[in-house]
């Protein structure tokens, strides 16, 4: 071991270490290139940052179905005052999109073909269908003769100029009960369909609605560009022909495009400005091209190691990881700063000697920073796990560059550059004087000064903590521009509220029991609509009555025809020859039930996507996976316009039915709250670990003081967050771990000063000053991000690093005082 240390510290081995470093860098480059060729990629899907929830198999299937149904779906509303113009514009728009089958698929509006086929199927099963009102009127209990109301309604239709009576309908359905059953299937009374175009109303304008599905993912940058370009071309052609047309857009595509543009802008802007700021800082500090060049080399090597390690572990690199990763500039550059500041202070040219001086402190700094970053990796967010690996690997790359490349490359003299060094000395002298005036034993006002300082600190913390709130809503992860939200809400209103992310899942052991549960669930949700807890819902109960209900309907028909058919024919003036055919049709329909398979086969993907059978997945085009297999039947009920989710949850729970509200957003938000608490507890654990590690080198008393500096900064940061009104979230908590890790580094460097003079600490002060400036540059710019998660992260570090920079030199005061006491006792 002694020989290894001797070799490592030998200036003659600089070439050998540099060759090792070169081979290491080349190996990492080759490995990274092979990973890229093997399919590693940049991931821009912000949903990939979300944690994976452990759901029951049926619930997971339902989530997969809903996500597949809504994913990559684009909703376009074309609003004009003239209905015919709206229909023409929509028809033209659909034709334009159909010209690009490689961009959009499943382009549809109010197509009537499926509805016509479904209507024909139901007409053949008409003796199994009755509305609730019709069933009630046909139940001839105690001779109520309510069926005559249906007869009167049929007469009115027969003699009305606008009725739907026809000879073909009358001969097969004399009371004309079937049309009302078909109209009952419509989920919204506000939407109509004409000429295969779905129409809604927005003020005095008619809105034609078109729905299309992107071939590529909305989060795929290439897919985004293709889809947006095709839509813009189609919009341009429309506005030329219809100058007054208003285009209303909604869908994941537009949110994803905004997120991607924001992330790309912030990566380029924040990264570039941070890099320029660091370069300027290095130049001002050392006024030499070599420190600047080696700082760039250190950062490049750090980013290389970070990128390859992330791709190797995750197979992809999230775009937001790169945004967070720009903060690596402010941390990895510290190694270069400390090296050159120490070299400037010692006035020696041997890089090996300088590294030998700073290596113990740098190694401890790497260890604590890596612990802080890795602690972030224990969260359930894949994006944050990537940030942890990215930054930890980046620091290792920077550290290896310092140890193996600097001994050869940094053997040069530095020009005289007194400014930052002089400022650092002046700040330390001022701080020494200030602390001496406050804490001097001979000062008569010491108790008063200490009390006032403590009172001011406690007051600041009390006010700040009293205003500190908490917000763990996952929607804070990404805020879309206001214009996108406005358009989407406008189109949702046209669609009668649309559908929300939350939905109802109904489950049962058998197909028929599920249909029975759906019927009961529809009654519960109808009550919720009346109570204004939701605006609407879409359920298969409208389309799939249970076998028991169908039998009841058939018996009602049977009773009606056997007892009153002659009277019906006579009253409506129909030919008596239709009676045998009606009775024969009724008899033949006795066991001809409506079945889910038949209805869903005709109805198409939209309705079929709401049905979950044990072998679901084979007919949906989704890859649900073997882990989601279930023997239960289930059905999804889509919800629109949720006004009171808590009340709806309570109503569903109290119904005692096998139904549940599935709220993935709420579950993830609750998980965020849970891990925020765990992360805050992790802060305490990291503090304890750091004290234990430092105690071996510095003793318990100084180790506690080293950790107290960033711990105090964390408390002050939390108070500042309360004062500025930033609600505490998981991302604040994650940033606090970095405040602790980086802050411990600052304290550690001051604690490692071996001389008891202020001048000897000035080199560390200069390095910490430059380090803090570079870190504040990176994280200060992150605080300006439009993405709340990044903004919270950056704002917390802005406060935390600022406080740590101001407090860390107090460690040198303690070291100097302790050194004097030891020297005095020795005498």
Helices and strands as residue ranges (DSSP letters): H 2-9, G 11-13, H 14-37, E 41-43, G 46-49, H 57-70, E 73-80, H 83-98, E 104-108, H 113-124, G 126-128, H 132-138, G 141-143, H 147-159, H 167-172, H 178-184, E 192-194, E 197-202, E 205-214, H 221-241, E 246-251, H 252-286, H 289-314, E 316-318, H 319-325, H 328-346, H 351-376, H 382-404, H 406-409, H 418-439, H 446-467, G 474-477, H 482-494, E 503-508, H 511-530, E 536-538, G 540-542, H 547-572, H 578-588, H 596-603, H 605-608, E 611-612, G 626-628, E 633-640, H 645-654, E 659-662, H 664-698, H 700-724, H 730-751, H 758-782, H 788-808, H 810-826
